[in-house]
Each structure stands twice: as structure tokens, then as C-alpha cells.
Amino acid sequence: MRQQASLARTATRYTLPPLIHIVPTTPPEVNGLTDYCRQLWRYWPEPEPKWAIASPNVVHGAEEAWPGVSFHPFERNASSLGAALEESGEKTAVLHYVGYGYDARGVPAWLPKGLEKWKSDGGKLVTMFHEIYASGPPWKSEFWLRPKMVRIAQQIVDLSDRWITSCPDWFDRLTDEFRADSKRGCLIPISSAIDPIDRAPVDPWPLANGKQISVAIFGFPRTRSLSLSAHRRLLSILADKGRIHRVMLIGREPDPVTGSEVDRVLTEIGLIGRKETLFNATSDAISKKLSECAIGLSYYPYGILSKSSAFAAYAVHGLTTVIPKSAKTGPGPFLENDEFRPEVCWEALQKPPKSCDTSVYLPDKVAAKFAAEVAKACASS
């Protein structure tokens, strides 16, 4: 807690400037990036944060969906972006970067050009790399476009006064491949989009006492399907031993095809009768259901796990997240499962999970740390 208090003091040691955030799209469109930005704004360490938003896709109803900010739409070209930034009058910008958000092919070559002109007039830039570049096999367009994606990312790294990313894999990639200065960078995990409404002490670990557990699979429909597939053999062991009370599918309602895929897997495992769904629900309702679960499933390995808001929600609600086994690992509220040897994970689940600090995934802690990076950018010469 002392560390987090220090972060808050660092952020407010200077008067935090008014900000303009550059984002691919705005509320009321629902996606992980807009949710992330709204969480930052909601928990920003100022009573009334002075934010503006620049976006090539200001969705109808944005003002009603996000009151308290001003919106500056722009076309997808350098001069229009520069005009939107100039119109806002702000001298500090936060770029939320994911290439495909700004260009259908993932190569927004105009973006660094617009930022370079604005910076030449004294602007300060903080970049949050939600992604860096895409890759794929030769029959995919991203294989051939990757050099352009890399070049754009490099230009943005070079323009940034401070940079942030959310997971160890991308931090290492930025420092190793793009020669980003680690002293100007920071690793800040994605925060939970679901506030825990009940932080009561967790009961004794149920699997160590022969009890059944509820398993959460939280997130967008496709990610739920992938998470289920990544751990189906482990779930089969838990089901065969009679240790599953409920499998809770939580998040947005799936389309018929994705919903059928999940039901097929649950039927094959023998758990279709123990399925419970909570779709399109309020944060409080989701929090209540998560608090009833002992473990959550994720298909993200350790290196990119902290970019998942679902993982953050599991963590702050006291769940142990089961993730795929990978070469890189570290501490955290998770347990690795090798689907070739799921019995190893089953044995590990018999012991109570190790305690660890999950407060780093709370939205107020994430916002305080992010604000501290903005303050450092403004203080840099």
C-alpha cells in the first residue's frame, strides 16, 4: 500500500495537465480499449479530470455516453489529426496505439506524421501500446505488411516522451526490438473493469477440503470459447471427480455459432447441465457471480496475461486464474496448466493458492500509476 500511495503522490506532485487522448473509437461502442480509457478517466487522481478525446470515429451519442469530456473528430490523415490536436489547445497527449484501430490494414502511416508536427510545436506525448504490430503466415496480409507496421511503431516509440505497455512480452519487445529506453517506459497491467463489491476474506480453499467449486469463464464470447478449449482436459478431470458445482459463462451474449461451440464442448465434457450464464449484466451482478467462483479460465499465457481485463477481474475478486503453460513465467494469482499433462495442474489445485498482491489490478491503482507517467513526461526537458 505504501508503494501505491507513493505513486499517487508522484502523480499529484505536479499539477496534472489537461489531456487529450487519441483513441480509435469512442463510447457508446463497447470494446476493451474504450472501457480501459473510461476506467482511467473515472479513477484519475483529480476530482474533475480535464480530458479531451480525439478520434477518427466519434460514435453518435458519445457525449451522452461519456459526459465530462470534449470530443474532437478527425479524418485519417496527418493534417486532420494535427488540426484536431491544435483545436483542443492541449499540450499533452496520450496516444492509445493499436495499428488496426486507425487503419483497416494496420498501417496508419499518417499517424506519426501528424504527431511529429504537433510535437514540434512543444507537445508532450505519452504512448500506451495496447498492441505493437501483428504477424501471421505468408498467406495472411499481416505477414507482408509487417515491415510497415514495425516502421510505424518505431516512429511512435521515437516520438514518445514516455511509453507504457501492459504485459511483459510487449515491454521486452519494445526495449529489445525497438530500442525503447526502459527508463522512459513502464509496465502497467490492465485494470479490472469490474469493481469488487465484496472483499470479504475467502473461505478455506474448497478443493483442499473435498468440496465442489464454481469455475468462471469471463470475457467476450470468442475469448470464452478459446479459454474453454484451452483447458477442456483439466475440466474433464474436475468433472469426472465430481468437483464442479457450476461453470459460469459471464460477459456479452454470444452469437448462435459461438454459443453452440461452447455448448458442444461442455456436452462432451459432461458439464452442460452445470452451465450457468450471465450475459449483458451490470457490473455489480458480474462481481457477485465472480465472488462465488474459486478459479477462472484464460487462454492467455503468462507473457501477455496482464493485458487481459478478465484476468484482472479474476484477480481482484480472489480467483486463481488457470492459464496455459509457457516458457516464460513469473509470480501472480495464477496457475499454469499443461493440457498434455492436466493431471499436474489437478494435483496443484489441491493446495491453497499462494497469497499475492492483487491490488495492482484495481482501477484506482492503475490510474494513479498511469498519471505518474504523465507527470514524468510533463516534467521532462
Buried (B, 14 or more C-beta within 10 A) or exposed (E): EEEBEEBBEBBBEBEBBBBBBBBBBBBEBEEBBBBBBBBBBEBBBEEEBBBBBBBBBBBEEBBEBBEEBBBBBBEBBBEBBBBBBBBBEBBBBBBBBBBBBBBEBBBBBBBBBBBBBBBEEEBBBBBBBBBBBBEEEEEEEBEEBBEBBBBBBBBBBEBBBBBBBBBBBBBBBBBEBBEBEEEBBBBBBBBBBBBBBEEEEBEEBBBEEEEBBBBBBBBBBBBBBBBBBBBBBBBBBBBEEEBBBBBBBBBBEBEEEBBEBBBEBBEEBEBBEBBEBBEEBEBEBBBBBBBBBBBBBBBBBBBBBBBBBBBBBBBBBBBBBBBBBBEEBEEBBBBBBBBEEBEBBBEBBEEBBEEEBBEBBBBBBBBBBBBBBBBBBBEEE
